[in-house]
Amino acid sequence: MRQTFAFNTAIFALVVFAFTVLAIAQPAKNLEALKGNIVPDFPLRSIDGKVQKFSQFRGKVVLLNFWSPY
């Protein structure tokens, strides 16, 4: 009984590790496919109320943080 529990625990840990490795490796491939594409130029309102467009930031790194209070 004790050996079965240890074996099952080891198999479970191995499966979790494999899924973690696959989950980490997968997004990198998707991001690489998007590299070099131009972002659509849509307006966003900044904290101070001014409207900003992506074209204003061409050539710069932009971090967007979309969040929701729920």
BAVEX-882348 format. One record per residue (C-alpha): x, y, z; residue number from 1. Coordinates in steps of 0.25 Angstrom, whole numbers. Layout:
BEGIN
NODE     u     v     w pos
NODE     X     Y     Z NUM
...
***
This chain:
BEGIN
NODE     u     v     w pos
NODE     0     0     0   1
NODE    11    10     4   2
NODE    19     7    -9   3
NODE     6     9   -17   4
NODE     4    23   -11   5
NODE    19    27   -13   6
NODE    18    22   -28   7
NODE     5    29   -30   8
NODE    11    42   -24   9
NODE    23    41   -33  10
NODE    15    39   -45  11
NODE     6    51   -42  12
NODE    18    60   -39  13
NODE    24    56   -53  14
NODE    11    59   -60  15
NODE    10    73   -53  16
NODE    24    76   -57  17
NODE    22    72   -71  18
NODE    10    80   -73  19
NODE    17    92   -66  20
NODE    29    91   -76  21
NODE    19    90   -88  22
NODE    11   102   -83  23
NODE    24   111   -81  24
NODE    30   107   -95  25
NODE    17   109  -103  26
NODE    15   124  -101  27
NODE    29   127  -106  28
NODE    26   121  -119  29
NODE    13   129  -121  30
NODE    20   142  -117  31
NODE    31   139  -127  32
NODE    21   138  -138  33
NODE    15   152  -135  34
NODE    29   159  -134  35
NODE    30   170  -144  36
NODE    15   172  -147  37
NODE    10   186  -146  38
NODE     0   188  -135  39
NODE   -14   194  -139  40
NODE   -14   209  -136  41
NODE   -26   210  -127  42
NODE   -28   221  -117  43
NODE   -27   219  -101  44
NODE   -31   229   -91  45
NODE   -19   231   -81  46
NODE   -21   234   -66  47
NODE   -21   249   -68  48
NODE   -32   248   -78  49
NODE   -24   250   -91  50
NODE   -26   241  -103  51
NODE   -13   234  -107  52
NODE   -11   226  -120  53
NODE    -1   215  -122  54
NODE     5   223  -134  55
NODE    10   233  -123  56
NODE    19   222  -117  57
NODE    25   216  -130  58
NODE    39   210  -127  59
NODE    37   210  -112  60
NODE    33   199  -103  61
NODE    19   200   -98  62
NODE    13   192   -86  63
NODE    -3   191   -86  64
NODE    -9   186   -73  65
NODE   -24   183   -75  66
NODE   -31   180   -62  67
NODE   -45   179   -57  68
NODE   -50   181   -43  69
NODE   -58   168   -42  70
***
